[in-house]
């Protein structure tokens, strides 16, 4: 996935991985700045339960406001391209 484009983000490098996804460092091509993107693994993307949990996690994190917690700016679905 490194070097590919996902929606309007160019994937630069992998930052980490866990049970619910892989986190990548990317460049927002619209705003020209660095972002972190969490991607649901392909083996879980087909699961309605996993996708629902992923969305709940994003909504919960977006409600938090703390200097040690990243800000969630967007959630969506995109095909790798």
PyMOL CGO cylinders between C-alpha atoms (Angstrom):
from pymol import cmd
from pymol.cgo import CYLINDER

trace = [
    CYLINDER, 0.00, 0.00, 0.00, 3.01, 2.31, 0.49, 0.3, 1, 1, 1, 1, 1, 1,
    CYLINDER, 3.01, 2.31, 0.49, 3.19, 4.77, -2.42, 0.3, 1, 1, 1, 1, 1, 1,
    CYLINDER, 3.19, 4.77, -2.42, -0.43, 4.24, -3.42, 0.3, 1, 1, 1, 1, 1, 1,
    CYLINDER, -0.43, 4.24, -3.42, -3.27, 6.75, -3.23, 0.3, 1, 1, 1, 1, 1, 1,
    CYLINDER, -3.27, 6.75, -3.23, -6.34, 6.17, -1.10, 0.3, 1, 1, 1, 1, 1, 1,
    CYLINDER, -6.34, 6.17, -1.10, -9.04, 8.75, -1.85, 0.3, 1, 1, 1, 1, 1, 1,
    CYLINDER, -9.04, 8.75, -1.85, -7.08, 12.03, -1.69, 0.3, 1, 1, 1, 1, 1, 1,
    CYLINDER, -7.08, 12.03, -1.69, -4.30, 10.68, 0.54, 0.3, 1, 1, 1, 1, 1, 1,
    CYLINDER, -4.30, 10.68, 0.54, -0.91, 9.43, -0.66, 0.3, 1, 1, 1, 1, 1, 1,
    CYLINDER, -0.91, 9.43, -0.66, 0.31, 6.63, 1.63, 0.3, 1, 1, 1, 1, 1, 1,
    CYLINDER, 0.31, 6.63, 1.63, 3.90, 7.29, 2.73, 0.3, 1, 1, 1, 1, 1, 1,
    CYLINDER, 3.90, 7.29, 2.73, 4.76, 4.67, 5.37, 0.3, 1, 1, 1, 1, 1, 1,
    CYLINDER, 4.76, 4.67, 5.37, 3.31, 2.29, 7.93, 0.3, 1, 1, 1, 1, 1, 1,
    CYLINDER, 3.31, 2.29, 7.93, 3.22, 3.59, 11.50, 0.3, 1, 1, 1, 1, 1, 1,
    CYLINDER, 3.22, 3.59, 11.50, 1.72, 0.56, 13.25, 0.3, 1, 1, 1, 1, 1, 1,
    CYLINDER, 1.72, 0.56, 13.25, -0.83, -2.22, 13.19, 0.3, 1, 1, 1, 1, 1, 1,
    CYLINDER, -0.83, -2.22, 13.19, -3.26, -3.85, 15.57, 0.3, 1, 1, 1, 1, 1, 1,
    CYLINDER, -3.26, -3.85, 15.57, -6.38, -5.97, 15.70, 0.3, 1, 1, 1, 1, 1, 1,
    CYLINDER, -6.38, -5.97, 15.70, -8.65, -3.35, 14.11, 0.3, 1, 1, 1, 1, 1, 1,
    CYLINDER, -8.65, -3.35, 14.11, -6.40, -1.93, 11.45, 0.3, 1, 1, 1, 1, 1, 1,
    CYLINDER, -6.40, -1.93, 11.45, -3.17, -0.59, 10.06, 0.3, 1, 1, 1, 1, 1, 1,
    CYLINDER, -3.17, -0.59, 10.06, -2.15, 3.03, 10.64, 0.3, 1, 1, 1, 1, 1, 1,
    CYLINDER, -2.15, 3.03, 10.64, -0.25, 4.81, 7.87, 0.3, 1, 1, 1, 1, 1, 1,
    CYLINDER, -0.25, 4.81, 7.87, 1.47, 8.15, 7.60, 0.3, 1, 1, 1, 1, 1, 1,
    CYLINDER, 1.47, 8.15, 7.60, 0.04, 9.86, 4.54, 0.3, 1, 1, 1, 1, 1, 1,
    CYLINDER, 0.04, 9.86, 4.54, -0.12, 13.20, 2.77, 0.3, 1, 1, 1, 1, 1, 1,
    CYLINDER, -0.12, 13.20, 2.77, -3.46, 14.92, 2.28, 0.3, 1, 1, 1, 1, 1, 1,
    CYLINDER, -3.46, 14.92, 2.28, -3.17, 15.90, -1.38, 0.3, 1, 1, 1, 1, 1, 1,
    CYLINDER, -3.17, 15.90, -1.38, -5.91, 18.54, -1.09, 0.3, 1, 1, 1, 1, 1, 1,
    CYLINDER, -5.91, 18.54, -1.09, -4.45, 20.39, 1.90, 0.3, 1, 1, 1, 1, 1, 1,
    CYLINDER, -4.45, 20.39, 1.90, -0.81, 19.36, 1.46, 0.3, 1, 1, 1, 1, 1, 1,
    CYLINDER, -0.81, 19.36, 1.46, -0.11, 18.23, 5.01, 0.3, 1, 1, 1, 1, 1, 1,
    CYLINDER, -0.11, 18.23, 5.01, 0.78, 15.03, 6.86, 0.3, 1, 1, 1, 1, 1, 1,
    CYLINDER, 0.78, 15.03, 6.86, -1.96, 12.90, 8.39, 0.3, 1, 1, 1, 1, 1, 1,
    CYLINDER, -1.96, 12.90, 8.39, -2.35, 9.48, 9.96, 0.3, 1, 1, 1, 1, 1, 1,
    CYLINDER, -2.35, 9.48, 9.96, -4.85, 7.12, 8.34, 0.3, 1, 1, 1, 1, 1, 1,
    CYLINDER, -4.85, 7.12, 8.34, -6.23, 3.97, 9.93, 0.3, 1, 1, 1, 1, 1, 1,
    CYLINDER, -6.23, 3.97, 9.93, -7.36, 1.35, 7.43, 0.3, 1, 1, 1, 1, 1, 1,
    CYLINDER, -7.36, 1.35, 7.43, -9.50, -1.66, 8.22, 0.3, 1, 1, 1, 1, 1, 1,
    CYLINDER, -9.50, -1.66, 8.22, -7.70, -4.81, 7.00, 0.3, 1, 1, 1, 1, 1, 1,
    CYLINDER, -7.70, -4.81, 7.00, -9.16, -6.48, 3.90, 0.3, 1, 1, 1, 1, 1, 1,
    CYLINDER, -9.16, -6.48, 3.90, -10.02, -9.62, 5.86, 0.3, 1, 1, 1, 1, 1, 1,
    CYLINDER, -10.02, -9.62, 5.86, -12.30, -7.53, 8.14, 0.3, 1, 1, 1, 1, 1, 1,
    CYLINDER, -12.30, -7.53, 8.14, -13.65, -5.08, 5.56, 0.3, 1, 1, 1, 1, 1, 1,
    CYLINDER, -13.65, -5.08, 5.56, -16.35, -7.52, 4.47, 0.3, 1, 1, 1, 1, 1, 1,
    CYLINDER, -16.35, -7.52, 4.47, -17.66, -7.92, 8.01, 0.3, 1, 1, 1, 1, 1, 1,
    CYLINDER, -17.66, -7.92, 8.01, -20.59, -5.65, 8.89, 0.3, 1, 1, 1, 1, 1, 1,
    CYLINDER, -20.59, -5.65, 8.89, -19.76, -6.07, 12.60, 0.3, 1, 1, 1, 1, 1, 1,
    CYLINDER, -19.76, -6.07, 12.60, -16.11, -5.10, 12.12, 0.3, 1, 1, 1, 1, 1, 1,
    CYLINDER, -16.11, -5.10, 12.12, -17.05, -2.06, 10.02, 0.3, 1, 1, 1, 1, 1, 1,
    CYLINDER, -17.05, -2.06, 10.02, -19.60, -0.97, 12.62, 0.3, 1, 1, 1, 1, 1, 1,
    CYLINDER, -19.60, -0.97, 12.62, -17.02, -1.33, 15.40, 0.3, 1, 1, 1, 1, 1, 1,
    CYLINDER, -17.02, -1.33, 15.40, -14.50, 0.66, 13.33, 0.3, 1, 1, 1, 1, 1, 1,
    CYLINDER, -14.50, 0.66, 13.33, -17.02, 3.50, 12.88, 0.3, 1, 1, 1, 1, 1, 1,
    CYLINDER, -17.02, 3.50, 12.88, -17.95, 3.46, 16.59, 0.3, 1, 1, 1, 1, 1, 1,
    CYLINDER, -17.95, 3.46, 16.59, -14.27, 3.68, 17.49, 0.3, 1, 1, 1, 1, 1, 1,
    CYLINDER, -14.27, 3.68, 17.49, -13.82, 6.70, 15.21, 0.3, 1, 1, 1, 1, 1, 1,
    CYLINDER, -13.82, 6.70, 15.21, -16.92, 8.43, 16.58, 0.3, 1, 1, 1, 1, 1, 1,
    CYLINDER, -16.92, 8.43, 16.58, -15.81, 7.83, 20.17, 0.3, 1, 1, 1, 1, 1, 1,
    CYLINDER, -15.81, 7.83, 20.17, -12.30, 9.14, 19.48, 0.3, 1, 1, 1, 1, 1, 1,
    CYLINDER, -12.30, 9.14, 19.48, -13.69, 12.19, 17.65, 0.3, 1, 1, 1, 1, 1, 1,
    CYLINDER, -13.69, 12.19, 17.65, -15.65, 13.18, 20.78, 0.3, 1, 1, 1, 1, 1, 1,
    CYLINDER, -15.65, 13.18, 20.78, -12.43, 13.42, 22.83, 0.3, 1, 1, 1, 1, 1, 1,
    CYLINDER, -12.43, 13.42, 22.83, -10.38, 16.58, 23.17, 0.3, 1, 1, 1, 1, 1, 1,
    CYLINDER, -10.38, 16.58, 23.17, -6.95, 16.08, 24.73, 0.3, 1, 1, 1, 1, 1, 1,
    CYLINDER, -6.95, 16.08, 24.73, -3.42, 17.04, 23.61, 0.3, 1, 1, 1, 1, 1, 1,
    CYLINDER, -3.42, 17.04, 23.61, -2.30, 13.39, 23.79, 0.3, 1, 1, 1, 1, 1, 1,
    CYLINDER, -2.30, 13.39, 23.79, -5.16, 12.10, 21.59, 0.3, 1, 1, 1, 1, 1, 1,
    CYLINDER, -5.16, 12.10, 21.59, -5.23, 12.65, 17.85, 0.3, 1, 1, 1, 1, 1, 1,
    CYLINDER, -5.23, 12.65, 17.85, -8.12, 14.50, 16.28, 0.3, 1, 1, 1, 1, 1, 1,
    CYLINDER, -8.12, 14.50, 16.28, -10.40, 12.57, 13.92, 0.3, 1, 1, 1, 1, 1, 1,
    CYLINDER, -10.40, 12.57, 13.92, -11.14, 14.69, 10.85, 0.3, 1, 1, 1, 1, 1, 1,
    CYLINDER, -11.14, 14.69, 10.85, -12.83, 12.24, 8.52, 0.3, 1, 1, 1, 1, 1, 1,
    CYLINDER, -12.83, 12.24, 8.52, -14.22, 8.76, 8.13, 0.3, 1, 1, 1, 1, 1, 1,
    CYLINDER, -14.22, 8.76, 8.13, -15.19, 7.12, 4.88, 0.3, 1, 1, 1, 1, 1, 1,
    CYLINDER, -15.19, 7.12, 4.88, -14.80, 4.31, 2.41, 0.3, 1, 1, 1, 1, 1, 1,
    CYLINDER, -14.80, 4.31, 2.41, -12.47, 4.33, -0.55, 0.3, 1, 1, 1, 1, 1, 1,
    CYLINDER, -12.47, 4.33, -0.55, -11.03, 1.92, -3.02, 0.3, 1, 1, 1, 1, 1, 1,
    CYLINDER, -11.03, 1.92, -3.02, -7.25, 1.68, -3.15, 0.3, 1, 1, 1, 1, 1, 1,
    CYLINDER, -7.25, 1.68, -3.15, -6.02, 3.30, -6.33, 0.3, 1, 1, 1, 1, 1, 1,
]
cmd.load_cgo(trace, "trace")
